Amino acid sequence: MKAGPYTLKMTRQHRHWHLDQAILSTARELLPASIAVHDMAASDGVTSLDLFNLLSEAIPEVRVRSSDYYDTLWAARRGPFHIFYDKDRTMMQVALGPFALRNRRANLLLARVLSPDIEALERISLLHPNVISKAKTDARFTVASESFFEPEQARYDIVRVMNALGERNFPRPQVERAVSAVAPTVADGGLLVLGRSADEIDGRSQATIFQRLGERFVGLCDLAGGYELKEFVLSI
């Protein structure tokens, strides 16, 4: 079920392997020995951890911030039923033991019938256990709850947003608004990485690595055809 109006969450370890290698190669060529990275819309954060592990083996000083807005579920119990809500406490799905309804209307109707106490919800983290553990034990790797529509205005040497800023996920005006909000967080000379995972094709990432040069971006590297809104990024 979707969290919020558009968002679905799906990821796995090493999902961006080819892209991570391209980022590492580009970073070693163009960036300093000390870099800060922001991996946005990172779902459970496991692909952020992949990138951190790869970069930290080759670059002397690496800090990675992994963020996603939908990092939490809320759950209410009513007898044998569980009713699940997204971060904004919008009802998502009703479950009876291991069974869950697929139909959206049926979920909404049953949730109204059950009338759970939403003041007594249980919080469930959506972060991968390895991500939680790493953030607790290594100060170079941090996790945050953050929306790419209103990102914190820090500057990073690498900013990556995968599988979120495309027209499969949001209407184009929303995508352009988010890209325009994210772009100022890239340091001068830094890299902006945008794209999606073409899992249904061959597992490769369809992405572009851009570099910020002053007030504009240039495309450095396209993988599997590149980012679908590449021309918009080059125009901002």
LUMDRENGU-266042 format. One record per residue (C-alpha): x, y negated, z negated. Coordinates in steps of 0.05 Angstrom, whole numbers. Layout:
% LUMDRENGU-266042
+--------+--------+--------+
|     xx |     yy |     zz |
+--------+--------+--------+
|      X |      Y |      Z |
...
+--------+--------+--------+
This chain:
% LUMDRENGU-266042
+--------+--------+--------+
|     xx |     yy |     zz |
+--------+--------+--------+
|      0 |      0 |      0 |
|     23 |    -71 |     14 |
|     49 |   -116 |    -41 |
|     24 |   -186 |    -27 |
|     -7 |   -202 |     40 |
|     47 |   -172 |     84 |
|    101 |   -136 |     46 |
|    117 |    -61 |     49 |
|    177 |    -32 |     14 |
|    220 |     23 |     44 |
|    294 |     34 |     38 |
|    348 |     86 |     25 |
|    421 |     90 |      9 |
|    469 |     76 |     67 |
|    412 |     50 |    109 |
|    454 |     -8 |    136 |
|    520 |     31 |    144 |
|    537 |      6 |    214 |
|    518 |    -65 |    197 |
|    558 |    -63 |    132 |
|    619 |    -43 |    173 |
|    609 |   -101 |    220 |
|    600 |   -149 |    161 |
|    664 |   -124 |    130 |
|    704 |   -132 |    194 |
|    678 |   -202 |    206 |
|    689 |   -223 |    133 |
|    761 |   -199 |    133 |
|    774 |   -239 |    196 |
|    738 |   -304 |    179 |
|    727 |   -310 |    104 |
|    773 |   -324 |     45 |
|    797 |   -271 |     -4 |
|    744 |   -292 |    -54 |
|    672 |   -288 |    -30 |
|    601 |   -294 |    -57 |
|    545 |   -254 |    -24 |
|    470 |   -259 |    -30 |
|    431 |   -199 |     -5 |
|    358 |   -223 |     -2 |
|    294 |   -182 |      3 |
|    336 |   -123 |    -18 |
|    279 |    -79 |    -42 |
|    306 |    -33 |    -97 |
|    376 |    -62 |    -87 |
|    410 |      3 |    -66 |
|    433 |    -26 |      1 |
|    462 |    -86 |    -36 |
|    502 |    -38 |    -79 |
|    526 |     -3 |    -16 |
|    551 |    -70 |     11 |
|    583 |    -89 |    -55 |
|    621 |    -23 |    -59 |
|    646 |    -29 |     13 |
|    668 |   -102 |      8 |
|    700 |    -95 |    -61 |
|    746 |    -40 |    -35 |
|    775 |    -86 |     18 |
|    768 |   -157 |     -7 |
|    804 |   -179 |    -71 |
|    745 |   -216 |   -103 |
|    673 |   -203 |    -86 |
|    609 |   -224 |   -122 |
|    542 |   -198 |    -98 |
|    473 |   -223 |   -118 |
|    416 |   -176 |    -99 |
|    347 |   -206 |    -99 |
|    275 |   -189 |    -81 |
|    210 |   -222 |   -100 |
|    170 |   -158 |   -107 |
|    215 |   -124 |   -158 |
|    160 |   -102 |   -205 |
|     95 |    -62 |   -208 |
|     43 |    -67 |   -263 |
|      2 |     -7 |   -285 |
|    -61 |      0 |   -326 |
|    -90 |     65 |   -353 |
|   -164 |     81 |   -357 |
|   -176 |    152 |   -379 |
|   -141 |    198 |   -329 |
|   -134 |    142 |   -278 |
|    -76 |     93 |   -266 |
|    -90 |     27 |   -231 |
|    -28 |     -6 |   -200 |
|    -17 |    -80 |   -186 |
|     37 |   -118 |   -150 |
|     81 |   -171 |   -182 |
|     26 |   -223 |   -174 |
|    -22 |   -175 |   -208 |
|    -61 |   -163 |   -144 |
|    -91 |    -93 |   -146 |
|    -56 |    -45 |    -99 |
|    -77 |     27 |   -112 |
|   -115 |     74 |   -158 |
|    -85 |    142 |   -175 |
|   -113 |    204 |   -210 |
|    -52 |    243 |   -233 |
|    -10 |    256 |   -171 |
|    -67 |    238 |   -123 |
|    -79 |    168 |    -95 |
|   -131 |    138 |    -50 |
|   -108 |    113 |     18 |
|   -168 |     71 |     37 |
|   -162 |     -2 |     16 |
|   -237 |    -13 |      4 |
|   -243 |     51 |    -36 |
|   -185 |     29 |    -80 |
|   -217 |    -39 |    -93 |
|   -285 |     -9 |   -109 |
|   -257 |     43 |   -157 |
|   -214 |     -9 |   -192 |
|   -276 |    -52 |   -203 |
|   -314 |      7 |   -230 |
|   -257 |     26 |   -278 |
|   -249 |    -46 |   -301 |
|   -181 |    -38 |   -334 |
|   -154 |    -86 |   -386 |
|   -105 |   -128 |   -345 |
|    -80 |   -160 |   -409 |
|    -48 |    -95 |   -429 |
|     -9 |    -76 |   -367 |
|     55 |    -35 |   -367 |
|    113 |    -64 |   -327 |
|    149 |    -17 |   -280 |
|    215 |    -39 |   -249 |
|    225 |    -24 |   -175 |
|    300 |    -28 |   -179 |
|    342 |     34 |   -165 |
|    372 |     64 |   -229 |
|    442 |     57 |   -201 |
|    429 |    -17 |   -187 |
|    405 |    -28 |   -259 |
|    466 |      8 |   -286 |
|    515 |    -31 |   -242 |
|    485 |    -98 |   -261 |
|    492 |    -80 |   -335 |
|    565 |    -58 |   -330 |
|    596 |   -102 |   -276 |
|    589 |   -178 |   -279 |
|    607 |   -183 |   -205 |
|    541 |   -151 |   -186 |
|    476 |   -185 |   -207 |
|    402 |   -177 |   -192 |
|    349 |   -230 |   -189 |
|    276 |   -242 |   -173 |
|    274 |   -292 |   -117 |
|    231 |   -312 |    -57 |
|    264 |   -329 |      9 |
|    211 |   -383 |     18 |
|    240 |   -419 |    -42 |
|    311 |   -394 |    -54 |
|    356 |   -423 |   -106 |
|    401 |   -474 |    -73 |
|    468 |   -443 |    -89 |
|    518 |   -432 |    -32 |
|    543 |   -364 |    -10 |
|    596 |   -340 |     39 |
|    549 |   -285 |     64 |
|    473 |   -287 |     62 |
|    436 |   -226 |     88 |
|    362 |   -215 |     99 |
|    342 |   -148 |    130 |
|    274 |   -120 |    146 |
|    235 |   -180 |    122 |
|    242 |   -240 |    169 |
|    210 |   -213 |    231 |
|    142 |   -217 |    265 |
|    127 |   -146 |    243 |
|    127 |   -172 |    172 |
|    101 |   -244 |    174 |
|     69 |   -292 |    225 |
|    123 |   -329 |    263 |
|    111 |   -396 |    228 |
|    123 |   -362 |    162 |
|    187 |   -330 |    188 |
|    213 |   -396 |    214 |
|    197 |   -429 |    147 |
|    235 |   -376 |    109 |
|    295 |   -378 |    156 |
|    297 |   -454 |    149 |
|    296 |   -447 |     73 |
|    351 |   -394 |     71 |
|    398 |   -428 |    121 |
|    422 |   -484 |     73 |
|    446 |   -431 |     24 |
|    501 |   -409 |     73 |
|    567 |   -444 |     59 |
|    603 |   -479 |    116 |
|    641 |   -425 |    154 |
|    599 |   -372 |    120 |
|    558 |   -316 |    152 |
|    482 |   -309 |    159 |
|    460 |   -238 |    174 |
|    388 |   -227 |    199 |
|    354 |   -167 |    229 |
|    317 |   -102 |    219 |
|    330 |    -28 |    215 |
|    307 |      9 |    276 |
|    295 |     73 |    237 |
|    244 |     97 |    287 |
|    296 |     95 |    343 |
|    364 |    119 |    320 |
|    377 |     89 |    252 |
|    418 |     30 |    277 |
|    407 |    -40 |    253 |
|    381 |    -91 |    303 |
|    416 |   -151 |    274 |
|    458 |   -213 |    288 |
|    516 |   -240 |    248 |
|    515 |   -316 |    253 |
|    568 |   -364 |    228 |
|    552 |   -433 |    200 |
|    595 |   -487 |    231 |
|    576 |   -554 |    200 |
|    502 |   -565 |    211 |
|    492 |   -510 |    263 |
|    497 |   -435 |    271 |
|    532 |   -395 |    325 |
|    522 |   -322 |    340 |
|    583 |   -279 |    328 |
|    559 |   -208 |    336 |
|    496 |   -173 |    359 |
|    480 |   -102 |    339 |
|    429 |    -62 |    380 |
|    403 |   -123 |    416 |
|    408 |   -171 |    358 |
|    359 |   -209 |    314 |
|    291 |   -220 |    347 |
|    289 |   -295 |    330 |
|    361 |   -308 |    347 |
|    345 |   -368 |    390 |
|    308 |   -401 |    334 |
|    368 |   -394 |    287 |
|    413 |   -425 |    340 |
|    366 |   -484 |    346 |
|    361 |   -504 |    273 |
+--------+--------+--------+
